[in-house]
Amino acid sequence: MTQTNEAAKQLDHYPELAAKQSSWQHHFQCDALNGKTILVTGAGDGIGSASAKTYASFGANVILLGRTRSKLEAVFDWIETHTETSPVIVPCDLENLDGTTVEHLADSIMENFGQLDGLVHNASRLGPKVPIAHYPADEWQKVMQTNVNAVFMLNKGLFELLDKSENACVIHTSSSVGREARAYWGAYAASKFALEGLSQLFADETETAGNIHVYSVNPGGTRTAMRREAYPLEDPAILPTPEDHMELYLALMCSKDQVSGNVVNFTTGQQIDARNWLQNSSQ
Ligand SMILES: NC(=O)c1ccc[n+]([C@@H]2O[C@H](COP(=O)([O-])OP(=O)(O)OC[C@H]3O[C@@H](n4cnc5c(N)ncnc54)[C@H](OP(=O)(O)O)[C@@H]3O)[C@@H](O)[C@H]2O)c1
């Protein structure tokens, strides 16, 4: 199939992703996400930034939501320079997200794009790694607000826009400690358990209609700022990069008719372990 070559050509501008592409099991049409609108939270750095750049490279208009304006601007500039898509910046600290802000966001997406085809809940606050007995209560609130309450508010407030799409995808970014808790991971672990619950609820509620597919993805150890904060003594070179996960992130977001090769089908509500998936897909 010629798609592989076409797609490879399109990724010349993104060498970190192009380097991974030769081992992909899935082949995505260059325009696989053309006309789609995808909101990524925490789009200024790490996995969020890589997702935004990847989705834009395959044609999606990406809404870049994040806390630090300068980081969002850098991703925005990259997308404007290297793709034909129309990115949008939404500087927003999820710690302060409320219903009114979500309403304004929904109105603005409605006005500019008419619907929402993808929502990647990626932003997250790590919080301190201390025992529950010493966990600061204000930090607990901040972690839960960013990692859980904001996700609930966005799913609720953007639901109508997602429901207008024929094929929408919602990705909740989880963690290993959100599936099996470990000592000292505090509110972060509890928040990721809650996120898994939200993901399952949302998947179950939308399964019959069938136009919204909902997943939870655990990236596992990945070479980002958050990982460095959690494991300052670890050698980052041993970890996958955010771009290593982008075949999975694309496969989840693309319609089946835009993908060929050794395609893996996903089921709404599925919990996906990105590092297992990476290992299996490269075998
Ligand atoms: N990296 C790993 O090893 C690993 C493992 C398991 C799960 N995860 C999950 O993967 C996701 C992405 O993390 P990452 O590793 O890519 O981390 P990262 O590079 O630190 O990126 C996190 C992003 O979230 C944004 N963010 C944090 N708090 C926010 C807030 N209150 N409002 C808006 N944006 C906020 C950050 O904004 P600023 O740049 O402005 O700070 C940053 O852009 C997270 O959900 C994390 O829990 C990561």
The ligand as an SDF file (V2000), in Angstrom:
LIG
                    3D

 48 52  0  0  0  0  0  0  0  0999 V2000
    5.6780   10.1080   32.1130 N   0  0  0  0  0  0  0  0  0  0  0  0
    5.3550    9.0030   32.7470 C   0  0  0  0  0  0  0  0  0  0  0  0
    6.2130    8.1790   33.0900 O   0  0  0  0  0  0  0  0  0  0  0  0
    3.8980    8.7010   33.0480 C   0  0  0  0  0  0  0  0  0  0  0  0
    3.5660    7.4600   33.5940 C   0  0  0  0  0  0  0  0  0  0  0  0
    2.2410    7.1690   33.8620 C   0  0  0  0  0  0  0  0  0  0  0  0
    1.2630    8.1160   33.5990 C   0  0  0  0  0  0  0  0  0  0  0  0
    1.6130    9.3280   33.0740 N   0  0  0  0  0  0  0  0  0  0  0  0
    0.5280   10.2950   32.7940 C   0  0  0  0  0  0  0  0  0  0  0  0
    0.7300   10.8480   31.5010 O   0  0  0  0  0  0  0  0  0  0  0  0
    0.1370   12.1510   31.4420 C   0  0  0  0  0  0  0  0  0  0  0  0
    1.1150   13.1270   30.8100 C   0  0  0  0  0  0  0  0  0  0  0  0
    2.2140   13.2830   31.6620 O   0  0  0  0  0  0  0  0  0  0  0  0
    3.6890   13.5770   31.1300 P   0  0  0  0  0  0  0  0  0  0  0  0
    4.5310   12.4920   31.6330 O   0  0  0  0  0  0  0  0  0  0  0  0
    3.6650   13.8950   29.7050 O   0  0  0  0  0  0  0  0  0  0  0  0
    4.0340   14.8570   32.0210 O   0  0  0  0  0  0  0  0  0  0  0  0
    4.5560   16.3250   31.6640 P   0  0  0  0  0  0  0  0  0  0  0  0
    5.5580   16.2820   30.5750 O   0  0  0  0  0  0  0  0  0  0  0  0
    4.9530   16.8840   32.9760 O   0  0  0  0  0  0  0  0  0  0  0  0
    3.2620   17.0250   31.1080 O   0  0  0  0  0  0  0  0  0  0  0  0
    2.1310   17.2590   31.9100 C   0  0  0  0  0  0  0  0  0  0  0  0
    1.3690   18.3930   31.3040 C   0  0  0  0  0  0  0  0  0  0  0  0
    0.2120   18.6550   32.1190 O   0  0  0  0  0  0  0  0  0  0  0  0
    0.1180   20.0470   32.3220 C   0  0  0  0  0  0  0  0  0  0  0  0
   -0.5690   20.3800   33.5510 N   0  0  0  0  0  0  0  0  0  0  0  0
   -0.2340   20.0240   34.8020 C   0  0  0  0  0  0  0  0  0  0  0  0
   -1.0800   20.5820   35.6780 N   0  0  0  0  0  0  0  0  0  0  0  0
   -1.9520   21.3200   34.9550 C   0  0  0  0  0  0  0  0  0  0  0  0
   -3.0390   22.1670   35.2890 C   0  0  0  0  0  0  0  0  0  0  0  0
   -3.3920   22.3770   36.5530 N   0  0  0  0  0  0  0  0  0  0  0  0
   -3.7190   22.7770   34.3040 N   0  0  0  0  0  0  0  0  0  0  0  0
   -3.3630   22.5930   33.0240 C   0  0  0  0  0  0  0  0  0  0  0  0
   -2.3390   21.8200   32.6340 N   0  0  0  0  0  0  0  0  0  0  0  0
   -1.6330   21.1870   33.6070 C   0  0  0  0  0  0  0  0  0  0  0  0
    1.5570   20.5070   32.3710 C   0  0  0  0  0  0  0  0  0  0  0  0
    1.5960   21.8990   32.1550 O   0  0  0  0  0  0  0  0  0  0  0  0
    2.9500   22.7440   32.4320 P   0  0  0  0  0  0  0  0  0  0  0  0
    3.8900   22.3030   31.3680 O   0  0  0  0  0  0  0  0  0  0  0  0
    2.5080   24.1310   32.2850 O   0  0  0  0  0  0  0  0  0  0  0  0
    3.4140   22.3580   33.7750 O   0  0  0  0  0  0  0  0  0  0  0  0
    2.1980   19.6820   31.2810 C   0  0  0  0  0  0  0  0  0  0  0  0
    2.0600   20.2940   30.0180 O   0  0  0  0  0  0  0  0  0  0  0  0
   -0.2560   12.4830   32.8700 C   0  0  0  0  0  0  0  0  0  0  0  0
   -1.6510   12.2580   33.0330 O   0  0  0  0  0  0  0  0  0  0  0  0
    0.5130   11.4810   33.7150 C   0  0  0  0  0  0  0  0  0  0  0  0
   -0.1430   11.2100   34.9270 O   0  0  0  0  0  0  0  0  0  0  0  0
    2.9030    9.6440   32.7940 C   0  0  0  0  0  0  0  0  0  0  0  0
  1  2  1  0
  2  3  2  0
  2  4  1  0
  4  5  1  0
  4 48  2  0
  5  6  2  0
  6  7  1  0
  7  8  2  0
  8  9  1  0
  8 48  1  0
  9 10  1  0
  9 46  1  0
 10 11  1  0
 11 12  1  0
 11 44  1  0
 12 13  1  0
 13 14  1  0
 14 15  2  0
 14 16  1  0
 14 17  1  0
 17 18  1  0
 18 19  2  0
 18 20  1  0
 18 21  1  0
 21 22  1  0
 22 23  1  0
 23 24  1  0
 23 42  1  0
 24 25  1  0
 25 26  1  0
 25 36  1  0
 26 27  1  0
 26 35  1  0
 27 28  2  0
 28 29  1  0
 29 30  1  0
 29 35  2  0
 30 31  1  0
 30 32  2  0
 32 33  1  0
 33 34  2  0
 34 35  1  0
 36 37  1  0
 36 42  1  0
 37 38  1  0
 38 39  2  0
 38 40  1  0
 38 41  1  0
 42 43  1  0
 44 45  1  0
 44 46  1  0
 46 47  1  0
M  CHG  2   8   1  16  -1
M  END
$$$$
